[in-house]
Amino acid sequence: MTTSDQVLLADIGGTNARFALLQRGEIGPVQHFRVADFATVTDALTAFFARHAAGRPAASAVLGVAGTVENNRCVFTNSPWVVDGSELQAKFGFAIAQLLNDFEAVSWSLPVLAPNDLHPVGGPRPAVSGAPMLAAGPGTGFGVGCFVPRKVAPIAIVTEAGHATLPAISEREERVIDQLRRRFGHVSIERVLSGSGLENLHQALAAVDGETAPARDAAEITQAALDGSSDLCRAALDMFCSLLGTVAGNLALTFCSEGGVFIAGGIVPRFADHLAASSFRTQFEHKGRFEGYLRKIPTSIIVRPDAGFVGLKAFFEQMRRD
């Protein structure tokens, strides 16, 4: 291929944007940009192309975006950027500029991830071949997607499940959610199961226990929980893991994802061992008459940092076949 035959791959979240070039079936080095450093996605892409490919845009573009895609356009929930495929196509001369939800992109990666890309949770369990595979997880928000390996052509189902109502299965969880309800009105899944959500959970637990807690960001809460320097932070991280198990189990039932449940996003890999030792798996299976059904479904954490790019590549290759 020539430089003009390269394909731009992009993984754009609320905090960070990552770009890479696909050439000869290989994904090149991933370049990181902070969203806050650029007024628009066009500015960020111009900076990326100035550093790569001798400043020449790629022939086509496939972009994973952390938001709802409507008419090939995304208005972000957690950032001021707007990404419009038609505008990018006109600006950079792309033959194709296709937008996918970021968890749609991750979903496309699931069939091609290798065992060392995954951290199993709850012991080995064989996945059902040909069954739906679910990707879900916390980052700036909470994303959910499902890969369905159909005989005709596989598809990835995109959802906005992160904005569904967060469930509680214990009195203590209900009291925490009640604290958050007073603050936000509606308490969605991502109000707790996200980076800012862990901070919300930490504050709400302090209020429930009548404590005065110092302000901490998600990274500080996680570190204090893991090093044992704060009982409150440990309680917040433990409840985070428990609620994630509850939500993941609900989603597994919703999609009948016997092909496996894969926890994605940038947060959980930082405490993969803690999640594996937590009540995540117990709460995942805790579904009454369907406990036996869920007990058979494998759960894993995606620890490969460029899984979204693997999915974008898989999607582009399927698009060419179609």
C-alpha positions as CSV (number, residue, x, y, z in Angstrom):
1,M,0.0,0.0,0.0
2,T,1.0,3.6,-0.5
3,T,0.6,6.2,2.2
4,S,-2.7,7.3,0.8
5,D,-4.0,3.7,1.2
6,Q,-3.6,3.9,4.9
7,V,-6.7,3.8,7.1
8,L,-7.1,6.1,10.1
9,L,-8.3,4.4,13.2
10,A,-9.5,6.5,16.2
11,D,-10.7,5.8,19.7
12,I,-12.2,9.0,21.1
13,G,-13.4,9.2,24.6
14,G,-14.5,12.1,26.9
15,T,-11.0,12.6,28.2
16,N,-8.5,11.2,25.7
17,A,-8.4,10.7,21.9
18,R,-6.1,8.0,20.4
19,F,-5.2,7.7,16.8
20,A,-3.3,5.1,14.7
21,L,-2.8,4.1,11.1
22,L,-3.7,0.7,9.7
23,Q,-1.4,-0.3,6.9
24,R,-1.0,-3.7,5.3
25,G,-3.2,-5.3,7.9
26,E,-1.0,-4.0,10.8
27,I,-2.0,-1.3,13.3
28,G,0.7,1.3,13.7
29,P,1.8,3.1,16.9
30,V,-1.0,4.6,18.9
31,Q,-0.8,8.4,19.4
32,H,-2.5,9.9,22.5
33,F,-4.1,13.3,22.7
34,R,-5.9,15.0,25.5
35,V,-9.4,16.2,24.4
36,A,-9.0,19.3,26.5
37,D,-6.0,20.4,24.5
38,F,-8.0,20.8,21.2
39,A,-11.1,22.8,20.4
40,T,-12.3,20.3,17.8
41,V,-11.6,16.8,16.6
42,T,-10.4,18.4,13.3
43,D,-7.7,20.2,15.2
44,A,-6.6,17.0,16.8
45,L,-6.5,15.0,13.6
46,T,-4.6,17.8,11.8
47,A,-2.0,17.6,14.6
48,F,-1.9,13.8,14.2
49,F,-1.4,13.8,10.4
50,A,1.3,16.5,10.8
51,R,3.3,14.0,12.8
52,H,2.6,10.9,10.7
53,A,2.3,10.0,7.0
54,A,4.3,13.1,6.0
55,G,1.3,15.2,6.9
56,R,-1.0,13.4,4.4
57,P,-4.4,12.2,5.5
58,A,-5.2,8.5,5.2
59,A,-7.6,7.2,2.5
60,S,-10.4,6.2,4.8
61,A,-11.2,6.5,8.5
62,V,-13.0,4.4,11.1
63,L,-13.6,6.2,14.4
64,G,-14.8,4.8,17.7
65,V,-16.6,7.4,19.7
66,A,-17.8,7.4,23.3
67,G,-21.3,8.4,22.6
68,T,-24.5,7.8,20.6
69,V,-23.9,7.8,16.8
70,E,-26.8,9.2,14.8
71,N,-26.6,9.8,11.1
72,N,-22.8,9.1,11.3
73,R,-22.5,12.0,13.8
74,C,-21.7,12.0,17.6
75,V,-22.4,14.8,20.1
76,F,-20.4,13.8,23.2
77,T,-22.0,13.5,26.6
78,N,-18.7,13.9,28.5
79,S,-16.8,16.4,26.3
80,P,-17.5,19.5,24.1
81,W,-16.4,17.7,20.9
82,V,-18.8,16.9,18.0
83,V,-17.6,14.3,15.5
84,D,-19.3,14.3,12.1
85,G,-18.3,11.7,9.6
86,S,-19.5,13.8,6.6
87,E,-17.6,16.8,7.7
88,L,-14.4,14.8,8.3
89,Q,-14.8,13.2,4.9
90,A,-15.0,16.6,3.2
91,K,-12.2,18.1,5.3
92,F,-9.6,15.4,4.9
93,G,-10.7,13.8,1.6
94,F,-11.5,10.4,3.1
95,A,-13.2,7.9,0.8
96,I,-15.1,6.6,3.9
97,A,-15.4,8.2,7.3
98,Q,-17.4,5.7,9.4
99,L,-18.3,6.3,13.1
100,L,-18.9,3.5,15.6
101,N,-19.8,3.7,19.3
102,D,-16.6,2.9,21.2
103,F,-18.1,-0.2,22.8
104,E,-19.4,-1.3,19.4
105,A,-15.7,-1.2,18.4
106,V,-14.6,-3.2,21.4
107,S,-17.3,-5.7,20.7
108,W,-15.8,-6.3,17.2
109,S,-12.5,-7.2,19.0
110,L,-14.0,-10.0,21.1
111,P,-13.7,-12.9,18.7
112,V,-10.1,-12.2,17.9
113,L,-8.6,-11.4,21.3
114,A,-6.0,-13.9,22.5
115,P,-6.0,-15.6,25.9
116,N,-3.1,-13.3,27.1
117,D,-5.3,-10.3,26.2
118,L,-7.7,-11.4,29.0
119,H,-7.6,-11.7,32.8
120,P,-10.2,-14.5,33.8
121,V,-12.5,-13.8,36.7
122,G,-14.1,-16.6,38.6
123,G,-12.2,-19.5,37.1
124,P,-12.1,-21.1,33.6
125,R,-15.5,-21.8,32.0
126,P,-15.9,-22.8,28.3
127,A,-17.8,-20.2,26.2
128,V,-20.6,-21.4,24.0
129,S,-19.3,-21.3,20.3
130,G,-21.5,-19.0,18.2
131,A,-23.2,-17.4,21.1
132,P,-23.4,-13.6,21.8
133,M,-20.3,-12.0,23.5
134,L,-20.8,-9.0,25.7
135,A,-18.4,-6.1,26.3
136,A,-19.2,-3.8,29.2
137,G,-17.2,-1.6,31.5
138,P,-16.5,1.7,33.2
139,G,-14.3,4.5,31.9
140,T,-15.3,8.2,31.6
141,G,-18.8,6.7,31.3
142,F,-20.1,3.2,31.3
143,G,-20.2,1.4,27.9
144,V,-22.0,-1.7,26.7
145,G,-21.9,-3.6,23.4
146,C,-22.6,-7.1,22.2
147,F,-21.0,-9.1,19.4
148,V,-23.4,-11.5,17.6
149,P,-21.6,-14.0,15.3
150,R,-24.4,-14.7,12.8
151,K,-23.9,-17.1,9.9
152,V,-24.8,-14.5,7.3
153,A,-22.6,-11.7,8.6
154,P,-21.6,-10.9,12.2
155,I,-23.0,-7.7,13.8
156,A,-22.2,-5.7,16.9
157,I,-25.1,-4.3,18.9
158,V,-24.6,-0.9,20.4
159,T,-26.5,0.2,23.5
160,E,-26.9,3.1,25.9
161,A,-27.2,0.8,28.9
162,G,-24.9,3.0,31.0
163,H,-27.8,5.4,31.4
164,A,-30.2,2.8,32.7
165,T,-31.1,2.9,36.4
166,L,-28.6,1.5,38.8
167,P,-30.0,-1.4,40.8
168,A,-29.4,-2.2,44.5
169,I,-29.5,-5.6,46.0
170,S,-28.8,-4.7,49.7
171,E,-30.1,-2.2,52.2
172,R,-26.6,-0.6,52.3
173,E,-26.5,-0.2,48.5
174,E,-30.0,1.3,48.6
175,R,-28.9,3.8,51.2
176,V,-26.0,4.8,49.1
177,I,-28.2,5.1,46.0
178,D,-30.6,7.2,48.0
179,Q,-27.8,9.6,48.8
180,L,-27.0,9.9,45.1
181,R,-30.6,10.3,44.2
182,R,-30.8,13.4,46.4
183,R,-27.9,14.8,44.5
184,F,-28.7,13.7,40.9
185,G,-32.4,12.8,40.8
186,H,-31.9,9.8,38.5
187,V,-29.0,7.5,39.4
188,S,-27.8,5.8,36.3
189,I,-25.3,3.0,36.1
190,E,-22.5,5.3,35.1
191,R,-23.2,7.7,38.0
192,V,-21.4,5.0,40.1
193,L,-19.6,2.7,37.6
194,S,-17.2,5.1,36.0
195,G,-14.2,7.2,37.0
196,S,-16.3,10.1,38.4
197,G,-18.8,7.4,39.6
198,L,-16.2,5.9,42.0
199,E,-15.8,9.4,43.4
200,N,-19.6,9.7,43.8
201,L,-19.6,6.4,45.5
202,H,-16.9,7.4,47.9
203,Q,-18.7,10.6,48.9
204,A,-22.1,8.8,49.3
205,L,-20.6,6.1,51.5
206,A,-19.0,8.8,53.7
207,A,-22.4,10.5,54.1
208,V,-24.2,7.2,54.9
209,D,-21.5,6.4,57.6
210,G,-21.5,9.9,59.0
211,E,-17.9,10.4,58.1
212,T,-16.1,13.5,56.8
213,A,-13.9,12.3,54.0
214,P,-11.2,14.2,52.2
215,A,-11.8,14.9,48.5
216,R,-10.1,12.2,46.4
217,D,-10.2,11.5,42.7
218,A,-10.7,8.0,41.3
219,A,-7.0,7.1,41.1
220,E,-6.4,8.2,44.7
221,I,-9.4,6.2,45.9
222,T,-8.2,3.1,44.1
223,Q,-4.7,3.5,45.5
224,A,-5.8,4.1,49.1
225,A,-8.1,1.1,48.8
226,L,-5.3,-1.2,47.5
227,D,-2.6,-0.1,49.9
228,G,-4.9,-0.3,52.9
229,S,-4.5,3.3,54.0
230,S,-8.3,4.1,54.0
231,D,-11.1,1.8,55.1
232,L,-13.6,4.1,53.4
233,C,-11.8,3.9,50.0
234,R,-11.6,0.1,50.4
235,A,-15.4,0.0,51.1
236,A,-16.0,2.2,48.0
237,L,-13.9,0.0,45.7
238,D,-15.5,-3.2,47.2
239,M,-19.0,-1.8,46.5
240,F,-17.9,-0.7,43.0
241,C,-16.9,-4.3,42.3
242,S,-20.1,-5.7,43.7
243,L,-22.3,-3.4,41.8
244,L,-20.3,-4.1,38.6
245,G,-21.0,-7.8,39.1
246,T,-24.8,-7.2,39.6
247,V,-24.9,-5.0,36.4
248,A,-22.8,-7.4,34.4
249,G,-25.1,-10.3,35.4
250,N,-28.2,-8.4,34.4
251,L,-26.6,-7.6,31.0
252,A,-25.6,-11.2,30.5
253,L,-29.2,-12.2,31.0
254,T,-30.4,-9.4,28.7
255,F,-28.2,-10.5,25.8
256,C,-28.0,-14.3,26.6
257,S,-24.2,-13.8,26.3
258,E,-23.1,-17.4,26.7
259,G,-20.1,-16.5,24.5
260,G,-18.7,-14.7,27.5
261,V,-18.8,-11.3,29.4
262,F,-15.7,-9.1,28.9
263,I,-15.1,-6.2,31.2
264,A,-13.5,-3.4,29.2
265,G,-12.6,0.3,29.8
266,G,-9.6,2.0,31.3
267,I,-10.4,1.6,35.0
268,V,-10.8,-2.1,35.9
269,P,-7.5,-3.3,34.5
270,R,-5.8,-1.2,37.2
271,F,-7.2,-3.4,39.9
272,A,-7.8,-6.7,38.0
273,D,-6.6,-8.9,40.9
274,H,-8.8,-7.0,43.4
275,L,-11.9,-7.5,41.2
276,A,-11.1,-11.2,40.8
277,A,-11.0,-11.6,44.6
278,S,-14.0,-9.4,45.3
279,S,-17.7,-10.3,45.3
280,F,-18.0,-9.4,41.6
281,R,-18.5,-13.0,40.5
282,T,-20.8,-13.9,43.4
283,Q,-23.1,-10.9,42.5
284,F,-22.8,-11.7,38.8
285,E,-24.3,-15.2,39.4
286,H,-26.8,-14.0,42.1
287,K,-29.9,-14.1,40.0
288,G,-32.3,-16.6,41.7
289,R,-33.6,-19.3,39.4
290,F,-31.1,-18.3,36.7
291,E,-28.0,-18.7,39.0
292,G,-27.1,-22.0,37.2
293,Y,-27.4,-20.4,33.8
294,L,-25.0,-17.5,34.8
295,R,-22.6,-19.9,36.6
296,K,-21.7,-21.3,33.2
297,I,-20.8,-18.0,31.5
298,P,-17.1,-17.0,31.6
299,T,-16.2,-13.5,32.7
300,S,-12.9,-11.8,31.9
301,I,-11.2,-8.4,32.1
302,I,-9.7,-7.1,28.8
303,V,-6.2,-6.2,29.7
304,R,-5.0,-5.4,26.1
305,P,-4.9,-1.6,26.0
306,D,-5.5,-1.3,22.2
307,A,-8.6,-3.7,22.1
308,G,-10.7,-0.9,20.6
309,F,-8.2,-0.6,17.7
310,V,-8.3,-4.3,17.2
311,G,-12.1,-4.0,16.9
312,L,-12.0,-1.1,14.5
313,K,-9.6,-3.1,12.3
314,A,-12.0,-6.1,12.4
315,F,-15.0,-3.9,11.5
316,F,-13.1,-2.3,8.6
317,E,-12.1,-5.7,7.2
318,Q,-15.7,-6.9,7.5
319,M,-17.0,-3.8,5.8
320,R,-14.7,-4.4,2.9
321,R,-15.9,-8.0,2.6
322,D,-19.5,-6.8,2.6
